[in-house]
Amino acid sequence: MFTGLVQTIGTVRSIENRGEDLRLEIETELDLNNVSIGASIACSGVCLTVTTKAKNSFWTDVSSETLRKTMIKNWAVGTKVNIEPSLHLGDEIGGHFVFGHVDGVAQIMSIKDEGKSHVVHIQVPEELSQYIAPKGSVSLDGISLTVNEVENDIFSVNIIPHTWEKTTLGLKNTGDVLNIEIDMLARYVARMLNREAA
């Protein structure tokens, strides 16, 4: 489990094809002394398991199912990724609960400056639009964000300067795609409402 509060930006150092799966090496400034083999790390919102580690990098295996659901299939050597280790008992919860189970990919439709912040409009797959609500939570590339406005399958988020500079969002352009994880609470509320309506 994660909070969507990115700790650092990592870099894909190597990619090894293993049939339909991949093995990735990710370079990071994260203190890996505190990360055990078998631990989970969110990489741009995708929960991945550390299988091997060195001083400044770790390796992880990515299944074909994860490749189908996420943007990892488009990663190349040099790709920048948001890094967050999993929560430990007693850790502060500053974002919202993020599970690293990506629901799909969303596309940036526009980026507009608003003062020192940026307003980003995002289009989601139609089947996920029912879970997006104004003032609700959403995770984009592992970043916990609050939804501003929603119109059909497009919603907006406001990115403050700190988030813009300390995550990969500051590297994105219109047309780029992001991993999206909808809020777990929204998923269960929608499920309950659908049951009552049936």
MARMAR-804325 format. One record per residue: residue in one letter; residue number from 1; x, y, z of N, C-alpha, C in turn. Coordinates in Angstrom, 1 decimal, m for minus. Each point is the difference from the previous one (the first is absolute). Layout:
BEGIN
resn	resi	nu	nv	nw	cau	cav	caw	cu	cv	cw
a	NUM	X	Y	Z	X	Y	Z	X	Y	Z
...
//
This chain:
BEGIN
resn	resi	nu	nv	nw	cau	cav	caw	cu	cv	cw
m	1	0.8	m1.2	0.0	m0.8	1.2	0.0	0.9	1.2	0.0
f	2	m0.5	1.1	m0.7	0.8	1.2	m0.1	m0.9	1.2	0.3
t	3	0.6	1.2	0.0	m0.8	1.2	0.2	m0.1	0.9	m1.2
g	4	0.8	m0.3	m1.0	0.0	0.9	m1.2	0.9	1.2	0.2
l	5	0.8	0.0	1.0	1.0	1.1	0.3	1.3	m0.5	m0.6
v	6	0.4	0.4	m1.1	1.2	m0.4	m0.7	1.2	0.5	0.8
q	7	1.0	m1.0	0.2	1.2	0.4	0.8	1.1	0.4	m0.9
t	8	0.1	m0.5	m1.1	1.1	0.3	m0.9	m0.3	m0.4	m1.5
i	9	0.8	0.5	m0.9	m0.1	m0.4	m1.4	1.1	m1.0	m0.3
g	10	m0.4	m1.2	m0.6	1.0	m0.9	m0.4	0.2	m0.1	m1.5
t	11	0.9	m0.8	m0.4	0.3	m0.1	m1.5	0.1	m1.4	m0.4
v	12	m0.6	m0.4	m1.0	0.1	m1.4	m0.5	1.4	m0.1	m0.6
r	13	0.7	m1.0	0.6	1.4	m0.2	m0.4	0.2	m1.1	m1.0
s	14	m0.8	m1.1	0.1	0.1	m1.1	m1.0	m1.4	m0.7	m0.1
i	15	m0.2	m0.6	m1.1	m1.3	m0.7	m0.3	0.4	m1.3	m0.6
e	16	m0.5	m1.1	0.6	0.3	m1.4	m0.6	m1.3	m0.6	m0.3
n	17	m0.1	m0.4	m1.3	m1.2	m0.8	m0.4	0.1	m1.4	0.5
r	18	m1.1	m0.5	0.6	m0.1	m1.4	0.5	m1.3	m0.6	m0.5
g	19	0.0	m0.3	m1.3	m1.2	m0.5	m0.6	m1.1	1.1	m0.1
e	20	m1.1	m0.1	0.6	m1.0	1.0	0.1	0.2	0.9	1.1
d	21	0.9	m0.3	0.9	0.3	0.9	1.2	1.2	0.8	m0.2
l	22	0.3	0.9	0.9	1.2	0.8	0.0	0.7	0.0	1.4
r	23	1.3	0.2	m0.1	0.7	0.2	1.3	0.7	1.4	m0.1
l	24	m0.3	0.8	0.9	0.5	1.4	0.0	1.0	0.3	1.1
e	25	1.0	0.8	m0.3	0.9	0.5	1.0	m0.3	1.5	0.1
i	26	m0.3	0.5	1.2	m0.4	1.4	0.2	1.0	0.6	1.0
e	27	0.7	1.1	m0.5	0.9	0.7	0.8	m0.7	1.0	0.9
t	28	0.4	0.2	1.2	m0.8	0.8	0.9	0.9	0.6	1.1
e	29	m0.4	1.2	0.6	0.7	0.6	1.1	m0.6	m0.5	1.3
l	30	m1.1	m0.8	m0.1	m0.6	m0.6	1.2	1.0	m0.8	0.8
d	31	m0.1	0.1	1.3	0.9	m0.8	0.9	m0.4	m1.4	0.0
l	32	0.7	m0.8	m0.8	m0.4	m1.4	m0.2	0.4	m0.9	1.2
n	33	0.8	0.5	0.9	0.3	m0.7	1.2	m1.2	m0.3	0.8
n	34	m1.1	0.8	m0.1	m1.2	m0.2	0.7	m1.0	m0.8	m0.8
v	35	0.4	m0.5	m1.2	m1.0	m0.7	m0.8	0.5	m1.5	m0.1
s	36	m0.9	m0.9	0.4	0.3	m1.4	m0.1	m0.3	m0.6	m1.3
i	37	0.7	m1.1	m0.3	m0.3	m0.8	m1.2	m1.5	m0.5	0.2
g	38	m0.8	0.1	m1.0	m1.4	m0.4	0.2	m0.9	1.2	0.3
a	39	0.6	1.1	0.4	m0.8	1.2	0.3	m0.6	0.6	m1.2
s	40	m1.1	0.8	0.2	m0.7	0.7	m1.1	0.5	1.4	m0.1
i	41	0.2	0.5	m1.3	0.3	1.4	m0.3	m1.0	0.4	m1.1
a	42	m0.6	1.1	0.2	m0.8	0.6	m1.1	0.8	0.7	m1.0
c	43	0.0	m0.4	m1.2	0.8	0.6	m1.1	m1.0	0.6	m1.0
s	44	m0.1	1.4	0.1	m1.1	0.7	m0.8	m1.4	m0.6	0.3
g	45	m0.2	m0.4	1.2	m1.3	m0.4	0.4	m0.2	m1.5	m0.1
v	46	0.9	m0.8	m0.5	m0.1	m1.4	m0.2	0.7	m0.7	1.2
c	47	m0.7	m0.8	0.7	0.6	m0.8	1.1	0.9	m1.1	m0.6
l	48	1.3	0.1	0.3	1.0	m1.0	m0.5	0.8	m0.5	1.1
t	49	0.4	m1.3	m0.1	0.7	m0.7	1.0	1.5	0.1	m0.2
v	50	0.8	0.4	1.0	1.4	0.0	m0.1	0.6	m1.4	0.1
t	51	0.7	m0.5	m1.1	0.5	m1.3	m0.1	1.5	m0.1	0.3
t	52	0.7	1.1	m0.4	1.4	0.1	0.3	0.3	1.5	0.2
k	53	1.1	0.3	0.7	0.3	1.4	0.2	1.5	0.2	0.1
a	54	0.5	1.2	m0.4	1.3	0.4	0.2	0.0	1.3	0.8
k	55	1.1	0.7	0.0	0.1	1.2	0.8	m1.0	1.1	m0.5
n	56	m0.1	0.2	m1.3	m0.8	1.1	m0.5	m1.0	m0.5	m1.0
s	57	m0.3	m1.3	m0.1	m1.0	m0.4	m0.9	m0.7	m1.3	0.5
f	58	m1.1	m0.3	m0.5	m0.7	m1.3	0.3	m0.6	m0.6	m1.3
w	59	m0.2	m1.3	0.1	m0.6	m0.7	m1.2	m1.4	m0.5	0.4
t	60	m0.8	m0.1	m1.0	m1.4	m0.4	0.2	m0.5	m0.7	m1.3
d	61	m0.9	m1.0	0.2	m0.6	m0.7	m1.1	m1.4	0.6	m0.3
v	62	m0.3	0.1	m1.3	m1.3	0.6	m0.3	m0.8	m1.0	m0.9
s	63	m1.1	m0.4	0.5	m0.8	m1.0	m0.7	m0.7	0.5	m1.3
s	64	m0.4	m0.9	m0.8	m0.7	0.4	m1.3	m1.3	0.7	0.3
e	65	m0.7	m0.4	1.1	m1.2	0.7	0.4	0.2	1.5	0.4
t	66	1.1	0.2	0.7	0.4	1.4	0.4	0.3	0.8	m1.2
l	67	0.7	m0.6	m0.9	0.4	0.7	m1.3	m1.3	0.4	m0.8
r	68	m1.0	m0.9	0.0	m1.2	0.3	m0.7	m0.8	1.2	0.6
k	69	0.1	0.1	1.4	m0.8	1.0	0.7	0.7	1.3	0.2
t	70	1.3	0.1	m0.2	0.7	1.2	0.4	0.9	0.5	m1.1
m	71	0.7	1.1	0.3	0.8	0.6	m1.0	1.5	m0.6	0.0
i	72	0.2	m0.9	0.9	1.3	m0.6	0.0	0.5	m0.6	m1.3
k	73	m1.0	m0.4	m0.8	0.4	m0.6	m1.3	0.6	1.1	m0.9
n	74	m0.2	1.3	0.3	0.6	1.0	m0.8	1.3	0.6	0.6
w	75	0.4	m0.6	1.2	1.3	0.5	0.6	1.2	m0.4	m0.8
a	76	1.0	0.8	0.0	1.3	m0.3	m0.6	1.1	0.4	0.9
v	77	1.2	m0.4	m0.3	1.1	0.3	0.9	0.1	1.6	0.0
g	78	0.1	0.5	1.2	0.0	1.5	0.2	m1.4	0.6	0.4
t	79	m1.0	m0.8	m0.1	m1.4	0.5	0.4	0.1	0.3	1.5
k	80	m0.6	1.2	0.4	m0.1	0.4	1.4	m1.3	m0.5	0.6
v	81	0.1	m0.5	1.2	m1.1	m0.6	0.7	m0.1	0.5	1.4
n	82	m1.3	0.2	0.5	m0.2	0.4	1.4	0.2	m1.2	0.9
i	83	0.7	0.2	1.1	0.3	m1.1	0.9	m0.6	0.3	1.4
e	84	m0.7	m1.0	0.5	m0.5	0.1	1.4	0.1	m1.4	0.6
p	85	0.7	m0.2	1.1	0.0	m1.3	0.7	m1.4	m0.2	0.7
s	86	m0.3	m1.3	0.3	m1.3	m0.3	0.7	0.0	0.5	1.4
l	87	m1.2	0.2	0.5	m0.2	0.5	1.4	0.5	m1.0	1.0
h	88	0.4	0.4	1.1	0.3	m0.8	1.2	m0.9	0.4	1.1
l	89	m0.3	m0.9	0.9	m0.8	0.3	1.2	0.5	1.2	0.7
g	90	m0.8	1.0	0.2	0.4	1.2	0.7	0.4	1.2	m0.9
d	91	0.1	m0.3	m1.3	0.4	1.1	m1.0	m1.2	1.0	m0.1
e	92	0.4	1.3	m0.2	m1.0	1.0	m0.2	m0.7	m0.2	m1.3
i	93	m1.3	0.2	0.0	m0.8	m0.1	m1.2	m0.4	1.4	m0.5
g	94	0.7	0.5	m1.0	m0.2	1.4	m0.4	m0.8	0.1	m1.3
g	95	m0.2	m1.0	m0.8	m0.7	0.0	m1.2	m1.3	m0.7	0.2
h	96	m0.3	m0.9	m0.9	m1.2	m0.9	0.2	0.6	m1.5	m0.2
f	97	m0.8	m1.0	0.4	0.5	m1.3	m0.2	0.1	m0.4	m1.4
v	98	1.2	m0.4	m0.5	0.3	m0.4	m1.3	0.5	m1.4	0.0
f	99	m0.5	m0.9	m0.8	0.3	m1.4	0.1	1.0	m0.4	m1.1
g	100	0.3	0.8	m1.0	0.9	m0.4	m1.0	m0.6	m0.9	m1.0
h	101	m1.3	m0.1	0.0	m0.7	m0.9	m1.0	m0.6	0.9	m1.0
v	102	0.7	0.2	m1.0	m0.4	1.0	m1.1	m1.2	m0.5	m0.7
d	103	m1.0	0.9	m0.2	m1.2	m0.4	m0.7	0.1	0.2	m1.5
g	104	0.9	0.8	m0.5	0.1	0.3	m1.4	0.9	1.2	m0.3
v	105	m0.1	0.5	m1.1	0.8	1.2	m0.4	m0.9	1.1	m0.4
a	106	0.5	1.3	0.3	m0.8	1.2	m0.3	0.9	0.9	m0.8
q	107	m0.6	0.9	m0.7	0.8	0.9	m0.9	m0.1	1.4	0.4
i	108	1.1	0.7	m0.1	0.0	1.5	0.3	m0.6	0.7	m1.2
m	109	m1.1	0.7	0.2	m0.6	0.8	m1.1	0.5	1.4	m0.1
s	110	0.3	0.6	1.2	0.6	1.3	m0.1	0.7	0.3	1.4
i	111	0.9	1.0	m0.1	0.8	0.5	1.1	0.0	1.5	0.0
k	112	m0.6	0.6	1.0	m0.1	1.5	0.0	0.6	0.5	1.3
d	113	0.8	1.1	m0.2	0.5	0.7	1.2	m1.1	0.8	0.7
e	114	0.0	m0.1	1.3	m0.9	0.8	0.8	0.8	0.5	1.2
g	115	0.5	1.3	m0.1	0.9	0.5	1.0	1.3	m0.9	m0.1
k	116	0.4	m0.5	1.1	1.2	m0.8	0.0	m0.3	m1.5	m0.1
s	117	m1.3	m0.3	0.0	m0.5	m1.4	m0.1	m0.3	m0.3	m1.4
h	118	m0.4	m1.3	m0.2	m0.4	m0.5	m1.3	m1.3	m0.7	0.1
v	119	m0.9	0.3	m0.9	m1.3	m0.7	m0.1	0.1	m1.0	m1.1
v	120	m0.2	m1.3	0.3	0.2	m1.0	m1.0	m1.4	m0.7	m0.2
h	121	m0.4	m0.1	m1.3	m1.2	m0.7	m0.3	0.3	m1.4	m0.5
i	122	m0.6	m0.9	0.5	0.3	m1.5	m0.2	m1.3	m0.7	m0.6
q	123	0.2	m0.8	m1.0	m1.1	m0.8	m0.5	0.3	m1.4	0.4
v	124	m1.1	m0.6	0.6	0.1	m1.4	0.5	m0.8	m0.9	m0.9
p	125	0.3	m1.3	0.0	m0.8	m1.0	m0.7	m1.5	0.1	0.5
e	126	m0.9	m0.1	m0.9	m1.5	0.2	0.3	m0.4	m0.8	1.2
e	127	0.5	m1.3	0.1	m0.4	m0.9	1.0	0.5	0.5	1.4
l	128	0.9	0.9	0.1	0.5	0.5	1.2	m0.6	1.3	0.4
s	129	m0.7	0.7	m0.9	m0.4	1.3	0.3	m1.1	0.1	1.1
q	130	m0.7	m1.1	0.2	m1.0	0.0	1.1	0.6	0.1	1.4
y	131	1.3	m0.3	0.1	0.7	0.0	1.3	0.6	1.4	0.3
i	132	0.0	0.9	m0.9	0.7	1.3	0.2	m1.1	1.0	0.4
a	133	0.3	0.7	1.1	m1.0	1.0	0.6	0.7	1.2	0.4
p	134	m0.6	1.2	m0.1	0.6	1.2	0.5	0.4	m0.1	1.5
k	135	1.2	0.4	0.3	0.6	m0.1	1.4	0.3	m1.4	0.4
g	136	m0.2	m1.0	m0.9	0.4	m1.3	0.4	1.5	m0.2	m0.3
s	137	0.5	m1.1	0.3	1.5	m0.3	m0.1	0.2	m0.9	m1.2
v	138	1.2	0.2	m0.6	0.4	m0.9	m1.1	1.5	m0.1	0.0
s	139	0.6	m1.0	m0.5	1.5	m0.2	0.0	0.4	0.0	m1.5
l	140	0.9	0.9	m0.4	0.5	0.1	m1.3	1.5	m0.2	0.0
d	141	0.5	m1.1	m0.6	1.4	m0.3	0.0	0.5	m0.1	1.5
g	142	m0.9	m0.5	0.9	0.4	m0.1	1.4	m0.1	1.2	0.8
i	143	m0.6	1.1	m0.5	m0.1	1.3	0.7	m1.4	0.1	0.5
s	144	m0.2	0.2	1.3	m1.3	0.2	0.6	m0.5	1.5	m0.4
l	145	m1.1	0.1	m0.7	m0.5	1.3	m0.4	m1.5	0.1	0.3
t	146	m0.4	1.2	0.2	m1.5	0.3	0.2	m0.6	0.5	m1.3
v	147	m1.1	m0.6	m0.4	m0.7	0.4	m1.2	m0.7	1.4	0.2
n	148	0.2	0.8	m1.0	m0.7	1.3	0.0	m1.3	0.0	m0.6
e	149	m0.1	m0.1	m1.3	m1.3	0.0	m0.7	0.0	m1.3	m0.9
v	150	m1.2	m0.4	m0.3	m0.3	m1.2	m0.8	m1.0	0.3	m1.1
e	151	0.3	m0.3	m1.2	m1.0	0.1	m1.1	0.1	m1.3	m0.9
n	152	m1.0	m0.8	0.1	0.0	m1.3	m0.7	1.2	m0.8	0.4
d	153	0.9	m0.3	m1.0	1.2	m0.8	0.3	1.3	0.8	0.1
i	154	m0.2	1.3	0.3	1.2	0.9	0.1	m0.1	0.7	1.4
f	155	1.1	0.0	0.7	0.0	0.7	1.3	1.3	0.8	0.1
s	156	0.0	1.0	0.9	1.2	0.8	0.2	0.5	m0.1	1.4
v	157	1.3	0.2	0.1	0.7	0.0	1.3	0.9	1.2	0.0
n	158	0.3	0.6	1.2	0.9	1.1	0.1	1.3	m0.5	0.6
i	159	1.1	0.3	m0.7	1.3	m0.5	0.5	0.8	1.2	0.5
i	160	0.3	m0.1	1.3	0.7	1.1	0.7	1.5	m0.1	m0.4
p	161	0.7	1.1	0.1	1.4	0.0	m0.5	0.9	m1.1	0.6
h	162	m0.2	m0.3	1.3	0.8	m1.1	0.6	m0.2	m1.3	m0.7
t	163	m1.3	m0.4	m0.2	m0.3	m1.2	m0.7	0.5	0.0	m1.4
w	164	m0.1	1.1	m0.7	0.5	0.2	m1.4	1.5	m0.3	m0.1
e	165	0.7	0.5	1.0	1.5	m0.1	0.0	0.5	m1.3	0.5
k	166	m0.7	m0.6	1.0	0.6	m1.2	0.7	m0.5	m1.3	m0.6
t	167	m0.9	0.0	m1.0	m0.5	m1.2	m0.6	0.2	0.1	m1.5
t	168	m0.4	m1.1	m0.7	0.2	0.0	m1.5	m1.1	0.8	m0.7
l	169	m1.0	0.6	0.7	m1.0	0.8	m0.7	0.6	1.2	m0.7
g	170	1.1	0.5	0.6	0.7	1.2	m0.6	0.6	m0.4	m1.3
l	171	0.2	m1.3	m0.3	0.6	m0.4	m1.3	m1.0	m0.4	m1.0
k	172	m1.3	0.1	0.3	m1.1	m0.4	m0.9	m0.4	1.1	m0.9
n	173	m0.6	m0.4	m1.1	m0.6	0.9	m1.0	m1.4	m0.5	m0.4
t	174	m0.7	0.9	m0.7	m1.3	m0.3	m0.5	0.1	m1.2	m0.9
g	175	m0.8	m1.0	0.1	0.0	m1.2	m0.8	0.7	m1.2	0.7
d	176	0.8	0.3	1.1	0.6	m1.1	0.7	m1.0	m0.7	0.8
v	177	0.3	m1.3	0.3	m0.9	m0.8	0.8	0.6	m0.4	1.4
l	178	m1.0	m0.2	0.9	0.4	m0.2	1.4	m0.7	m1.3	0.5
n	179	0.6	m0.7	1.0	m0.7	m1.0	0.7	m1.0	0.6	0.9
i	180	m1.2	m0.6	0.0	m1.0	0.6	0.9	m0.6	m1.2	0.9
e	181	m0.1	0.4	1.3	m0.6	m0.9	1.0	m1.2	0.8	0.6
i	182	m1.2	m0.5	m0.1	m1.1	0.7	0.6	0.0	m0.3	1.5
d	183	m0.7	0.9	0.7	m0.1	m0.1	1.5	m0.7	m1.3	0.3
m	184	0.5	m0.8	1.0	m0.7	m1.2	0.3	m1.3	0.2	0.6
l	185	m0.2	1.1	0.8	m1.3	0.3	0.6	m1.0	0.3	m1.1
a	186	0.4	0.7	m1.1	m0.9	0.3	m1.1	m0.4	m1.3	m0.7
r	187	0.9	m0.9	m0.1	m0.3	m1.3	m0.6	m1.1	m0.7	0.8
y	188	0.1	m0.1	1.3	m0.9	m0.7	0.8	m1.4	0.7	0.1
v	189	0.0	1.3	0.0	m1.2	0.7	0.0	m0.8	m0.2	m1.3
a	190	0.7	0.0	m1.1	m0.6	m0.2	m1.3	m0.6	m1.4	0.0
r	191	0.7	m1.0	0.5	m0.4	m1.4	0.0	m1.3	m0.1	0.8
m	192	0.0	0.6	1.2	m1.2	m0.1	0.8	m1.2	0.7	m0.6
l	193	0.2	1.2	m0.7	m1.1	0.6	m0.6	m0.5	m0.8	m1.2
n	194	0.9	m0.6	m0.7	m0.5	m0.9	m1.1	m0.8	m1.2	0.4
r	195	0.4	m0.5	1.2	m0.8	m1.1	0.6	m1.4	0.4	0.4
e	196	m0.1	1.2	0.6	m1.3	0.5	0.4	m0.9	0.3	m1.2
a	197	0.6	0.4	m1.1	m0.7	0.4	m1.2	m0.5	m1.3	m0.7
a	198	0.7	m1.1	0.2	m0.3	m1.2	m0.8	m1.4	m0.7	0.5
//
